[in-house]
Amino acid sequence: MAQKQYDVTGMSCEHCVASVTEEVSEVPGVSEVVVDLAANTVTVHGTDLDDERLRAAIVEAGYVVADSVAA
């Protein structure tokens, strides 16, 4: 199982968590999405994770990907 973590700006509440989780969960291969508001990170677990599609899903939810923290 692969893991990718992103710094994401603009998240501030549980609605933000739900929006990001919903969009990222729709990306093929994603099995789990963990959003940490305090750390402003989104951690994605799954197989054959496509970095570009994950970033696009976060942007689609209305947030900015600051950087990829870990691959």
CHARMM internal coordinates of N, CA and C (Angstrom, degrees):
IC EDIT
DIST 1 N 1 CA 1.4541
DIST 1 CA 1 C 1.5198
ANGL 1 N 1 CA 1 C 109.21
DIST 1 C 2 N 1.3211
ANGL 1 CA 1 C 2 N 116.39
DIHE 1 N 1 CA 1 C 2 N 133.21
DIST 2 N 2 CA 1.4626
ANGL 1 C 2 N 2 CA 122.76
DIHE 1 CA 1 C 2 N 2 CA -179.89
DIST 2 CA 2 C 1.5287
ANGL 2 N 2 CA 2 C 110.10
DIHE 1 C 2 N 2 CA 2 C -93.17
DIST 2 C 3 N 1.3267
ANGL 2 CA 2 C 3 N 115.34
DIHE 2 N 2 CA 2 C 3 N 160.52
DIST 3 N 3 CA 1.4640
ANGL 2 C 3 N 3 CA 121.21
DIHE 2 CA 2 C 3 N 3 CA 176.46
DIST 3 CA 3 C 1.5160
ANGL 3 N 3 CA 3 C 108.39
DIHE 2 C 3 N 3 CA 3 C -139.86
DIST 3 C 4 N 1.3203
ANGL 3 CA 3 C 4 N 116.00
DIHE 3 N 3 CA 3 C 4 N 138.12
DIST 4 N 4 CA 1.4628
ANGL 3 C 4 N 4 CA 122.01
DIHE 3 CA 3 C 4 N 4 CA 173.07
DIST 4 CA 4 C 1.5207
ANGL 4 N 4 CA 4 C 107.13
DIHE 3 C 4 N 4 CA 4 C -131.87
DIST 4 C 5 N 1.3326
ANGL 4 CA 4 C 5 N 115.86
DIHE 4 N 4 CA 4 C 5 N 141.49
DIST 5 N 5 CA 1.4569
ANGL 4 C 5 N 5 CA 120.20
DIHE 4 CA 4 C 5 N 5 CA 179.62
DIST 5 CA 5 C 1.5237
ANGL 5 N 5 CA 5 C 108.67
DIHE 4 C 5 N 5 CA 5 C -128.39
DIST 5 C 6 N 1.3246
ANGL 5 CA 5 C 6 N 115.16
DIHE 5 N 5 CA 5 C 6 N 138.89
DIST 6 N 6 CA 1.4649
ANGL 5 C 6 N 6 CA 121.37
DIHE 5 CA 5 C 6 N 6 CA -177.41
DIST 6 CA 6 C 1.5220
ANGL 6 N 6 CA 6 C 110.48
DIHE 5 C 6 N 6 CA 6 C -128.31
DIST 6 C 7 N 1.3394
ANGL 6 CA 6 C 7 N 115.54
DIHE 6 N 6 CA 6 C 7 N 141.06
DIST 7 N 7 CA 1.4622
ANGL 6 C 7 N 7 CA 121.10
DIHE 6 CA 6 C 7 N 7 CA 167.53
DIST 7 CA 7 C 1.5185
ANGL 7 N 7 CA 7 C 105.92
DIHE 6 C 7 N 7 CA 7 C -82.38
DIST 7 C 8 N 1.3307
ANGL 7 CA 7 C 8 N 116.53
DIHE 7 N 7 CA 7 C 8 N 128.21
DIST 8 N 8 CA 1.4569
ANGL 7 C 8 N 8 CA 121.02
DIHE 7 CA 7 C 8 N 8 CA -176.40
DIST 8 CA 8 C 1.5248
ANGL 8 N 8 CA 8 C 108.73
DIHE 7 C 8 N 8 CA 8 C -128.85
DIST 8 C 9 N 1.3247
ANGL 8 CA 8 C 9 N 116.44
DIHE 8 N 8 CA 8 C 9 N 128.72
DIST 9 N 9 CA 1.4617
ANGL 8 C 9 N 9 CA 120.33
DIHE 8 CA 8 C 9 N 9 CA 179.26
DIST 9 CA 9 C 1.5175
ANGL 9 N 9 CA 9 C 110.42
DIHE 8 C 9 N 9 CA 9 C -101.81
DIST 9 C 10 N 1.3278
ANGL 9 CA 9 C 10 N 115.04
DIHE 9 N 9 CA 9 C 10 N 150.64
DIST 10 N 10 CA 1.4522
ANGL 9 C 10 N 10 CA 121.04
DIHE 9 CA 9 C 10 N 10 CA 175.66
DIST 10 CA 10 C 1.5175
ANGL 10 N 10 CA 10 C 114.79
DIHE 9 C 10 N 10 CA 10 C 101.99
DIST 10 C 11 N 1.3323
ANGL 10 CA 10 C 11 N 118.31
DIHE 10 N 10 CA 10 C 11 N -7.31
DIST 11 N 11 CA 1.4684
ANGL 10 C 11 N 11 CA 120.22
DIHE 10 CA 10 C 11 N 11 CA 179.64
DIST 11 CA 11 C 1.5278
ANGL 11 N 11 CA 11 C 109.11
DIHE 10 C 11 N 11 CA 11 C -85.45
DIST 11 C 12 N 1.3565
ANGL 11 CA 11 C 12 N 115.63
DIHE 11 N 11 CA 11 C 12 N 134.81
DIST 12 N 12 CA 1.4667
ANGL 11 C 12 N 12 CA 117.61
DIHE 11 CA 11 C 12 N 12 CA -177.22
DIST 12 CA 12 C 1.5297
ANGL 12 N 12 CA 12 C 114.67
DIHE 11 C 12 N 12 CA 12 C -143.06
DIST 12 C 13 N 1.3443
ANGL 12 CA 12 C 13 N 118.15
DIHE 12 N 12 CA 12 C 13 N -6.79
DIST 13 N 13 CA 1.4632
ANGL 12 C 13 N 13 CA 118.90
DIHE 12 CA 12 C 13 N 13 CA -175.50
DIST 13 CA 13 C 1.5326
ANGL 13 N 13 CA 13 C 111.20
DIHE 12 C 13 N 13 CA 13 C -152.04
DIST 13 C 14 N 1.3089
ANGL 13 CA 13 C 14 N 116.22
DIHE 13 N 13 CA 13 C 14 N 178.44
DIST 14 N 14 CA 1.4616
ANGL 13 C 14 N 14 CA 121.07
DIHE 13 CA 13 C 14 N 14 CA -179.10
DIST 14 CA 14 C 1.5369
ANGL 14 N 14 CA 14 C 111.94
DIHE 13 C 14 N 14 CA 14 C -66.57
DIST 14 C 15 N 1.3207
ANGL 14 CA 14 C 15 N 117.25
DIHE 14 N 14 CA 14 C 15 N -27.46
DIST 15 N 15 CA 1.4686
ANGL 14 C 15 N 15 CA 119.75
DIHE 14 CA 14 C 15 N 15 CA 174.91
DIST 15 CA 15 C 1.5342
ANGL 15 N 15 CA 15 C 109.74
DIHE 14 C 15 N 15 CA 15 C -63.56
DIST 15 C 16 N 1.3271
ANGL 15 CA 15 C 16 N 116.14
DIHE 15 N 15 CA 15 C 16 N -40.00
DIST 16 N 16 CA 1.4651
ANGL 15 C 16 N 16 CA 121.14
DIHE 15 CA 15 C 16 N 16 CA 176.81
DIST 16 CA 16 C 1.5255
ANGL 16 N 16 CA 16 C 109.94
DIHE 15 C 16 N 16 CA 16 C -60.41
DIST 16 C 17 N 1.3291
ANGL 16 CA 16 C 17 N 115.92
DIHE 16 N 16 CA 16 C 17 N -45.35
DIST 17 N 17 CA 1.4644
ANGL 16 C 17 N 17 CA 121.75
DIHE 16 CA 16 C 17 N 17 CA 179.29
DIST 17 CA 17 C 1.5261
ANGL 17 N 17 CA 17 C 109.95
DIHE 16 C 17 N 17 CA 17 C -58.17
DIST 17 C 18 N 1.3283
ANGL 17 CA 17 C 18 N 116.29
DIHE 17 N 17 CA 17 C 18 N -47.09
DIST 18 N 18 CA 1.4639
ANGL 17 C 18 N 18 CA 121.08
DIHE 17 CA 17 C 18 N 18 CA -178.43
DIST 18 CA 18 C 1.5295
ANGL 18 N 18 CA 18 C 111.29
DIHE 17 C 18 N 18 CA 18 C -63.99
DIST 18 C 19 N 1.3180
ANGL 18 CA 18 C 19 N 117.40
DIHE 18 N 18 CA 18 C 19 N -41.80
DIST 19 N 19 CA 1.4632
ANGL 18 C 19 N 19 CA 121.26
DIHE 18 CA 18 C 19 N 19 CA -179.17
DIST 19 CA 19 C 1.5229
ANGL 19 N 19 CA 19 C 111.66
DIHE 18 C 19 N 19 CA 19 C -63.69
DIST 19 C 20 N 1.3244
ANGL 19 CA 19 C 20 N 116.21
DIHE 19 N 19 CA 19 C 20 N -47.59
DIST 20 N 20 CA 1.4575
ANGL 19 C 20 N 20 CA 120.47
DIHE 19 CA 19 C 20 N 20 CA -179.78
DIST 20 CA 20 C 1.5248
ANGL 20 N 20 CA 20 C 110.28
DIHE 19 C 20 N 20 CA 20 C -65.35
DIST 20 C 21 N 1.3184
ANGL 20 CA 20 C 21 N 116.49
DIHE 20 N 20 CA 20 C 21 N -44.79
DIST 21 N 21 CA 1.4609
ANGL 20 C 21 N 21 CA 120.82
DIHE 20 CA 20 C 21 N 21 CA -179.46
DIST 21 CA 21 C 1.5203
ANGL 21 N 21 CA 21 C 111.09
DIHE 20 C 21 N 21 CA 21 C -59.58
DIST 21 C 22 N 1.3245
ANGL 21 CA 21 C 22 N 116.82
DIHE 21 N 21 CA 21 C 22 N -43.82
DIST 22 N 22 CA 1.4613
ANGL 21 C 22 N 22 CA 120.93
DIHE 21 CA 21 C 22 N 22 CA -179.03
DIST 22 CA 22 C 1.5258
ANGL 22 N 22 CA 22 C 111.59
DIHE 21 C 22 N 22 CA 22 C -63.33
DIST 22 C 23 N 1.3235
ANGL 22 CA 22 C 23 N 116.92
DIHE 22 N 22 CA 22 C 23 N -48.67
DIST 23 N 23 CA 1.4731
ANGL 22 C 23 N 23 CA 120.55
DIHE 22 CA 22 C 23 N 23 CA -177.51
DIST 23 CA 23 C 1.5330
ANGL 23 N 23 CA 23 C 111.36
DIHE 22 C 23 N 23 CA 23 C -65.79
DIST 23 C 24 N 1.3146
ANGL 23 CA 23 C 24 N 117.02
DIHE 23 N 23 CA 23 C 24 N -46.79
DIST 24 N 24 CA 1.4646
ANGL 23 C 24 N 24 CA 120.53
DIHE 23 CA 23 C 24 N 24 CA -176.49
DIST 24 CA 24 C 1.5300
ANGL 24 N 24 CA 24 C 110.81
DIHE 23 C 24 N 24 CA 24 C -68.56
DIST 24 C 25 N 1.3182
ANGL 24 CA 24 C 25 N 117.47
DIHE 24 N 24 CA 24 C 25 N -34.17
DIST 25 N 25 CA 1.4659
ANGL 24 C 25 N 25 CA 121.27
DIHE 24 CA 24 C 25 N 25 CA -179.88
DIST 25 CA 25 C 1.5242
ANGL 25 N 25 CA 25 C 112.32
DIHE 24 C 25 N 25 CA 25 C -62.79
DIST 25 C 26 N 1.3305
ANGL 25 CA 25 C 26 N 117.09
DIHE 25 N 25 CA 25 C 26 N -22.73
DIST 26 N 26 CA 1.4601
ANGL 25 C 26 N 26 CA 121.25
DIHE 25 CA 25 C 26 N 26 CA -179.20
DIST 26 CA 26 C 1.5274
ANGL 26 N 26 CA 26 C 113.34
DIHE 25 C 26 N 26 CA 26 C -79.92
DIST 26 C 27 N 1.3319
ANGL 26 CA 26 C 27 N 117.35
DIHE 26 N 26 CA 26 C 27 N -10.91
DIST 27 N 27 CA 1.4641
ANGL 26 C 27 N 27 CA 121.06
DIHE 26 CA 26 C 27 N 27 CA 179.11
DIST 27 CA 27 C 1.5288
ANGL 27 N 27 CA 27 C 108.55
DIHE 26 C 27 N 27 CA 27 C -73.58
DIST 27 C 28 N 1.3310
ANGL 27 CA 27 C 28 N 117.28
DIHE 27 N 27 CA 27 C 28 N 130.70
DIST 28 N 28 CA 1.4691
ANGL 27 C 28 N 28 CA 120.19
DIHE 27 CA 27 C 28 N 28 CA -179.96
DIST 28 CA 28 C 1.5266
ANGL 28 N 28 CA 28 C 112.36
DIHE 27 C 28 N 28 CA 28 C -55.58
DIST 28 C 29 N 1.3290
ANGL 28 CA 28 C 29 N 115.56
DIHE 28 N 28 CA 28 C 29 N 137.58
DIST 29 N 29 CA 1.4601
ANGL 28 C 29 N 29 CA 121.76
DIHE 28 CA 28 C 29 N 29 CA 177.85
DIST 29 CA 29 C 1.5093
ANGL 29 N 29 CA 29 C 114.72
DIHE 28 C 29 N 29 CA 29 C 94.16
DIST 29 C 30 N 1.3387
ANGL 29 CA 29 C 30 N 117.47
DIHE 29 N 29 CA 29 C 30 N -14.55
DIST 30 N 30 CA 1.4675
ANGL 29 C 30 N 30 CA 120.80
DIHE 29 CA 29 C 30 N 30 CA -178.16
DIST 30 CA 30 C 1.5183
ANGL 30 N 30 CA 30 C 110.09
DIHE 29 C 30 N 30 CA 30 C -76.68
DIST 30 C 31 N 1.3356
ANGL 30 CA 30 C 31 N 115.75
DIHE 30 N 30 CA 30 C 31 N 128.34
DIST 31 N 31 CA 1.4565
ANGL 30 C 31 N 31 CA 119.90
DIHE 30 CA 30 C 31 N 31 CA 177.48
DIST 31 CA 31 C 1.5301
ANGL 31 N 31 CA 31 C 112.31
DIHE 30 C 31 N 31 CA 31 C -111.23
DIST 31 C 32 N 1.3424
ANGL 31 CA 31 C 32 N 117.01
DIHE 31 N 31 CA 31 C 32 N -23.52
DIST 32 N 32 CA 1.4647
ANGL 31 C 32 N 32 CA 120.21
DIHE 31 CA 31 C 32 N 32 CA 179.84
DIST 32 CA 32 C 1.5219
ANGL 32 N 32 CA 32 C 109.97
DIHE 31 C 32 N 32 CA 32 C -154.28
DIST 32 C 33 N 1.3331
ANGL 32 CA 32 C 33 N 115.72
DIHE 32 N 32 CA 32 C 33 N 142.24
DIST 33 N 33 CA 1.4618
ANGL 32 C 33 N 33 CA 122.31
DIHE 32 CA 32 C 33 N 33 CA 176.43
DIST 33 CA 33 C 1.5241
ANGL 33 N 33 CA 33 C 107.17
DIHE 32 C 33 N 33 CA 33 C -127.06
DIST 33 C 34 N 1.3341
ANGL 33 CA 33 C 34 N 116.51
DIHE 33 N 33 CA 33 C 34 N 126.29
DIST 34 N 34 CA 1.4615
ANGL 33 C 34 N 34 CA 121.43
DIHE 33 CA 33 C 34 N 34 CA 179.18
DIST 34 CA 34 C 1.5308
ANGL 34 N 34 CA 34 C 107.63
DIHE 33 C 34 N 34 CA 34 C -120.90
DIST 34 C 35 N 1.3333
ANGL 34 CA 34 C 35 N 116.15
DIHE 34 N 34 CA 34 C 35 N 117.13
DIST 35 N 35 CA 1.4583
ANGL 34 C 35 N 35 CA 121.42
DIHE 34 CA 34 C 35 N 35 CA 179.26
DIST 35 CA 35 C 1.5254
ANGL 35 N 35 CA 35 C 108.27
DIHE 34 C 35 N 35 CA 35 C -105.98
DIST 35 C 36 N 1.3367
ANGL 35 CA 35 C 36 N 116.38
DIHE 35 N 35 CA 35 C 36 N 125.49
DIST 36 N 36 CA 1.4669
ANGL 35 C 36 N 36 CA 122.12
DIHE 35 CA 35 C 36 N 36 CA 178.51
DIST 36 CA 36 C 1.5265
ANGL 36 N 36 CA 36 C 107.74
DIHE 35 C 36 N 36 CA 36 C -112.29
DIST 36 C 37 N 1.3338
ANGL 36 CA 36 C 37 N 116.25
DIHE 36 N 36 CA 36 C 37 N 102.26
DIST 37 N 37 CA 1.4691
ANGL 36 C 37 N 37 CA 120.71
DIHE 36 CA 36 C 37 N 37 CA -178.31
DIST 37 CA 37 C 1.5230
ANGL 37 N 37 CA 37 C 112.12
DIHE 36 C 37 N 37 CA 37 C -61.85
DIST 37 C 38 N 1.3325
ANGL 37 CA 37 C 38 N 116.79
DIHE 37 N 37 CA 37 C 38 N -41.96
DIST 38 N 38 CA 1.4621
ANGL 37 C 38 N 38 CA 120.85
DIHE 37 CA 37 C 38 N 38 CA -177.19
DIST 38 CA 38 C 1.5274
ANGL 38 N 38 CA 38 C 111.68
DIHE 37 C 38 N 38 CA 38 C -61.97
DIST 38 C 39 N 1.3247
ANGL 38 CA 38 C 39 N 116.36
DIHE 38 N 38 CA 38 C 39 N -38.88
DIST 39 N 39 CA 1.4644
ANGL 38 C 39 N 39 CA 121.14
DIHE 38 CA 38 C 39 N 39 CA -178.51
DIST 39 CA 39 C 1.5292
ANGL 39 N 39 CA 39 C 112.45
DIHE 38 C 39 N 39 CA 39 C -93.11
DIST 39 C 40 N 1.3472
ANGL 39 CA 39 C 40 N 116.82
DIHE 39 N 39 CA 39 C 40 N -7.46
DIST 40 N 40 CA 1.4707
ANGL 39 C 40 N 40 CA 121.93
DIHE 39 CA 39 C 40 N 40 CA -175.98
DIST 40 CA 40 C 1.5251
ANGL 40 N 40 CA 40 C 111.64
DIHE 39 C 40 N 40 CA 40 C 55.25
DIST 40 C 41 N 1.3423
ANGL 40 CA 40 C 41 N 115.14
DIHE 40 N 40 CA 40 C 41 N 46.12
DIST 41 N 41 CA 1.4606
ANGL 40 C 41 N 41 CA 119.49
DIHE 40 CA 40 C 41 N 41 CA 178.91
DIST 41 CA 41 C 1.5236
ANGL 41 N 41 CA 41 C 110.96
DIHE 40 C 41 N 41 CA 41 C -125.29
DIST 41 C 42 N 1.3222
ANGL 41 CA 41 C 42 N 114.21
DIHE 41 N 41 CA 41 C 42 N 153.98
DIST 42 N 42 CA 1.4571
ANGL 41 C 42 N 42 CA 122.41
DIHE 41 CA 41 C 42 N 42 CA 172.31
DIST 42 CA 42 C 1.5255
ANGL 42 N 42 CA 42 C 105.72
DIHE 41 C 42 N 42 CA 42 C -125.80
DIST 42 C 43 N 1.3300
ANGL 42 CA 42 C 43 N 116.07
DIHE 42 N 42 CA 42 C 43 N 121.61
DIST 43 N 43 CA 1.4572
ANGL 42 C 43 N 43 CA 121.87
DIHE 42 CA 42 C 43 N 43 CA 178.79
DIST 43 CA 43 C 1.5196
ANGL 43 N 43 CA 43 C 107.78
DIHE 42 C 43 N 43 CA 43 C -110.94
DIST 43 C 44 N 1.3240
ANGL 43 CA 43 C 44 N 115.65
DIHE 43 N 43 CA 43 C 44 N 130.03
DIST 44 N 44 CA 1.4614
ANGL 43 C 44 N 44 CA 121.68
DIHE 43 CA 43 C 44 N 44 CA -176.55
DIST 44 CA 44 C 1.5261
ANGL 44 N 44 CA 44 C 108.53
DIHE 43 C 44 N 44 CA 44 C -119.25
DIST 44 C 45 N 1.3252
ANGL 44 CA 44 C 45 N 116.27
DIHE 44 N 44 CA 44 C 45 N 131.03
DIST 45 N 45 CA 1.4604
ANGL 44 C 45 N 45 CA 122.75
DIHE 44 CA 44 C 45 N 45 CA 176.63
DIST 45 CA 45 C 1.5249
ANGL 45 N 45 CA 45 C 107.91
DIHE 44 C 45 N 45 CA 45 C -114.77
DIST 45 C 46 N 1.3341
ANGL 45 CA 45 C 46 N 116.29
DIHE 45 N 45 CA 45 C 46 N 143.90
DIST 46 N 46 CA 1.4544
ANGL 45 C 46 N 46 CA 119.93
DIHE 45 CA 45 C 46 N 46 CA 177.61
DIST 46 CA 46 C 1.5136
ANGL 46 N 46 CA 46 C 111.81
DIHE 45 C 46 N 46 CA 46 C 165.99
DIST 46 C 47 N 1.3222
ANGL 46 CA 46 C 47 N 115.35
DIHE 46 N 46 CA 46 C 47 N -162.57
DIST 47 N 47 CA 1.4604
ANGL 46 C 47 N 47 CA 121.17
DIHE 46 CA 46 C 47 N 47 CA 179.40
DIST 47 CA 47 C 1.5196
ANGL 47 N 47 CA 47 C 109.46
DIHE 46 C 47 N 47 CA 47 C -123.44
DIST 47 C 48 N 1.3225
ANGL 47 CA 47 C 48 N 115.90
DIHE 47 N 47 CA 47 C 48 N 144.82
DIST 48 N 48 CA 1.4721
ANGL 47 C 48 N 48 CA 122.16
DIHE 47 CA 47 C 48 N 48 CA 179.88
DIST 48 CA 48 C 1.5305
ANGL 48 N 48 CA 48 C 111.60
DIHE 47 C 48 N 48 CA 48 C 50.24
DIST 48 C 49 N 1.3367
ANGL 48 CA 48 C 49 N 116.65
DIHE 48 N 48 CA 48 C 49 N 49.03
DIST 49 N 49 CA 1.4621
ANGL 48 C 49 N 49 CA 121.38
DIHE 48 CA 48 C 49 N 49 CA -177.59
DIST 49 CA 49 C 1.5260
ANGL 49 N 49 CA 49 C 110.58
DIHE 48 C 49 N 49 CA 49 C -71.39
DIST 49 C 50 N 1.3171
ANGL 49 CA 49 C 50 N 115.85
DIHE 49 N 49 CA 49 C 50 N 130.06
DIST 50 N 50 CA 1.4626
ANGL 49 C 50 N 50 CA 123.30
DIHE 49 CA 49 C 50 N 50 CA -179.46
DIST 50 CA 50 C 1.5288
ANGL 50 N 50 CA 50 C 108.60
DIHE 49 C 50 N 50 CA 50 C -97.96
DIST 50 C 51 N 1.3412
ANGL 50 CA 50 C 51 N 116.15
DIHE 50 N 50 CA 50 C 51 N 107.46
DIST 51 N 51 CA 1.4599
ANGL 50 C 51 N 51 CA 121.82
DIHE 50 CA 50 C 51 N 51 CA -176.27
DIST 51 CA 51 C 1.5245
ANGL 51 N 51 CA 51 C 112.08
DIHE 50 C 51 N 51 CA 51 C -54.76
DIST 51 C 52 N 1.3108
ANGL 51 CA 51 C 52 N 116.68
DIHE 51 N 51 CA 51 C 52 N -44.54
DIST 52 N 52 CA 1.4723
ANGL 51 C 52 N 52 CA 120.55
DIHE 51 CA 51 C 52 N 52 CA -178.19
DIST 52 CA 52 C 1.5307
ANGL 52 N 52 CA 52 C 111.44
DIHE 51 C 52 N 52 CA 52 C -62.65
DIST 52 C 53 N 1.3183
ANGL 52 CA 52 C 53 N 116.77
DIHE 52 N 52 CA 52 C 53 N -42.60
DIST 53 N 53 CA 1.4685
ANGL 52 C 53 N 53 CA 120.31
DIHE 52 CA 52 C 53 N 53 CA -179.49
DIST 53 CA 53 C 1.5287
ANGL 53 N 53 CA 53 C 111.24
DIHE 52 C 53 N 53 CA 53 C -69.91
DIST 53 C 54 N 1.3211
ANGL 53 CA 53 C 54 N 117.13
DIHE 53 N 53 CA 53 C 54 N -35.41
DIST 54 N 54 CA 1.4657
ANGL 53 C 54 N 54 CA 120.08
DIHE 53 CA 53 C 54 N 54 CA 177.67
DIST 54 CA 54 C 1.5215
ANGL 54 N 54 CA 54 C 110.47
DIHE 53 C 54 N 54 CA 54 C -65.72
DIST 54 C 55 N 1.3190
ANGL 54 CA 54 C 55 N 116.14
DIHE 54 N 54 CA 54 C 55 N -45.51
DIST 55 N 55 CA 1.4721
ANGL 54 C 55 N 55 CA 119.93
DIHE 54 CA 54 C 55 N 55 CA 178.10
DIST 55 CA 55 C 1.5333
ANGL 55 N 55 CA 55 C 110.73
DIHE 54 C 55 N 55 CA 55 C -61.08
DIST 55 C 56 N 1.3303
ANGL 55 CA 55 C 56 N 116.36
DIHE 55 N 55 CA 55 C 56 N -42.63
DIST 56 N 56 CA 1.4646
ANGL 55 C 56 N 56 CA 120.83
DIHE 55 CA 55 C 56 N 56 CA 179.65
DIST 56 CA 56 C 1.5224
ANGL 56 N 56 CA 56 C 111.17
DIHE 55 C 56 N 56 CA 56 C -62.78
DIST 56 C 57 N 1.3326
ANGL 56 CA 56 C 57 N 117.53
DIHE 56 N 56 CA 56 C 57 N -36.82
DIST 57 N 57 CA 1.4671
ANGL 56 C 57 N 57 CA 121.04
DIHE 56 CA 56 C 57 N 57 CA 179.25
DIST 57 CA 57 C 1.5247
ANGL 57 N 57 CA 57 C 110.88
DIHE 56 C 57 N 57 CA 57 C -66.47
DIST 57 C 58 N 1.3241
ANGL 57 CA 57 C 58 N 117.18
DIHE 57 N 57 CA 57 C 58 N -39.24
DIST 58 N 58 CA 1.4692
ANGL 57 C 58 N 58 CA 120.76
DIHE 57 CA 57 C 58 N 58 CA 178.18
DIST 58 CA 58 C 1.5267
ANGL 58 N 58 CA 58 C 109.64
DIHE 57 C 58 N 58 CA 58 C -65.55
DIST 58 C 59 N 1.3167
ANGL 58 CA 58 C 59 N 117.12
DIHE 58 N 58 CA 58 C 59 N -42.46
DIST 59 N 59 CA 1.4677
ANGL 58 C 59 N 59 CA 121.57
DIHE 58 CA 58 C 59 N 59 CA 177.53
DIST 59 CA 59 C 1.5274
ANGL 59 N 59 CA 59 C 109.99
DIHE 58 C 59 N 59 CA 59 C -64.18
DIST 59 C 60 N 1.3280
ANGL 59 CA 59 C 60 N 117.11
DIHE 59 N 59 CA 59 C 60 N -41.47
DIST 60 N 60 CA 1.4714
ANGL 59 C 60 N 60 CA 121.66
DIHE 59 CA 59 C 60 N 60 CA 178.34
DIST 60 CA 60 C 1.5305
ANGL 60 N 60 CA 60 C 111.05
DIHE 59 C 60 N 60 CA 60 C -59.27
DIST 60 C 61 N 1.3348
ANGL 60 CA 60 C 61 N 116.29
DIHE 60 N 60 CA 60 C 61 N -33.81
DIST 61 N 61 CA 1.4685
ANGL 60 C 61 N 61 CA 120.76
DIHE 60 CA 60 C 61 N 61 CA 178.56
DIST 61 CA 61 C 1.5314
ANGL 61 N 61 CA 61 C 111.17
DIHE 60 C 61 N 61 CA 61 C -73.59
DIST 61 C 62 N 1.3347
ANGL 61 CA 61 C 62 N 117.12
DIHE 61 N 61 CA 61 C 62 N -12.07
DIST 62 N 62 CA 1.4542
ANGL 61 C 62 N 62 CA 120.61
DIHE 61 CA 61 C 62 N 62 CA 175.56
DIST 62 CA 62 C 1.5128
ANGL 62 N 62 CA 62 C 115.47
DIHE 61 C 62 N 62 CA 62 C 105.39
DIST 62 C 63 N 1.3240
ANGL 62 CA 62 C 63 N 117.11
DIHE 62 N 62 CA 62 C 63 N 20.19
DIST 63 N 63 CA 1.4706
ANGL 62 C 63 N 63 CA 120.58
DIHE 62 CA 62 C 63 N 63 CA -176.02
DIST 63 CA 63 C 1.5162
ANGL 63 N 63 CA 63 C 110.81
DIHE 62 C 63 N 63 CA 63 C -125.98
DIST 63 C 64 N 1.3219
ANGL 63 CA 63 C 64 N 116.32
DIHE 63 N 63 CA 63 C 64 N 168.15
DIST 64 N 64 CA 1.4625
ANGL 63 C 64 N 64 CA 122.41
DIHE 63 CA 63 C 64 N 64 CA -176.04
DIST 64 CA 64 C 1.5184
ANGL 64 N 64 CA 64 C 109.45
DIHE 63 C 64 N 64 CA 64 C -110.61
DIST 64 C 65 N 1.3346
ANGL 64 CA 64 C 65 N 115.06
DIHE 64 N 64 CA 64 C 65 N 128.38
DIST 65 N 65 CA 1.4628
ANGL 64 C 65 N 65 CA 120.26
DIHE 64 CA 64 C 65 N 65 CA 175.35
DIST 65 CA 65 C 1.5160
ANGL 65 N 65 CA 65 C 106.81
DIHE 64 C 65 N 65 CA 65 C -85.27
DIST 65 C 66 N 1.3330
ANGL 65 CA 65 C 66 N 116.13
DIHE 65 N 65 CA 65 C 66 N 115.89
DIST 66 N 66 CA 1.4662
ANGL 65 C 66 N 66 CA 120.62
DIHE 65 CA 65 C 66 N 66 CA -177.83
DIST 66 CA 66 C 1.5247
ANGL 66 N 66 CA 66 C 111.27
DIHE 65 C 66 N 66 CA 66 C -79.22
DIST 66 C 67 N 1.3428
ANGL 66 CA 66 C 67 N 116.36
DIHE 66 N 66 CA 66 C 67 N -40.63
DIST 67 N 67 CA 1.4581
ANGL 66 C 67 N 67 CA 119.45
DIHE 66 CA 66 C 67 N 67 CA -177.15
DIST 67 CA 67 C 1.5245
ANGL 67 N 67 CA 67 C 109.16
DIHE 66 C 67 N 67 CA 67 C -171.89
DIST 67 C 68 N 1.3092
ANGL 67 CA 67 C 68 N 115.88
DIHE 67 N 67 CA 67 C 68 N 158.50
DIST 68 N 68 CA 1.4618
ANGL 67 C 68 N 68 CA 121.17
DIHE 67 CA 67 C 68 N 68 CA 173.21
DIST 68 CA 68 C 1.5136
ANGL 68 N 68 CA 68 C 106.65
DIHE 67 C 68 N 68 CA 68 C -90.43
DIST 68 C 69 N 1.3330
ANGL 68 CA 68 C 69 N 117.36
DIHE 68 N 68 CA 68 C 69 N 119.18
DIST 69 N 69 CA 1.4613
ANGL 68 C 69 N 69 CA 121.45
DIHE 68 CA 68 C 69 N 69 CA -175.20
DIST 69 CA 69 C 1.5131
ANGL 69 N 69 CA 69 C 111.37
DIHE 68 C 69 N 69 CA 69 C -83.53
DIST 69 C 70 N 1.3385
ANGL 69 CA 69 C 70 N 117.47
DIHE 69 N 69 CA 69 C 70 N -44.61
DIST 70 N 70 CA 1.4717
ANGL 69 C 70 N 70 CA 120.34
DIHE 69 CA 69 C 70 N 70 CA -177.27
DIST 70 CA 70 C 1.5105
ANGL 70 N 70 CA 70 C 109.14
DIHE 69 C 70 N 70 CA 70 C -146.63
DIST 70 C 71 N 1.3008
ANGL 70 CA 70 C 71 N 114.74
DIHE 70 N 70 CA 70 C 71 N 147.57
DIST 71 N 71 CA 1.4624
ANGL 70 C 71 N 71 CA 118.82
DIHE 70 CA 70 C 71 N 71 CA 178.80
DIST 71 CA 71 C 1.5189
ANGL 71 N 71 CA 71 C 110.62
DIHE 70 C 71 N 71 CA 71 C -110.98
END
COOR INIT
IC SEED 1 N 1 CA 1 C
IC BUILD
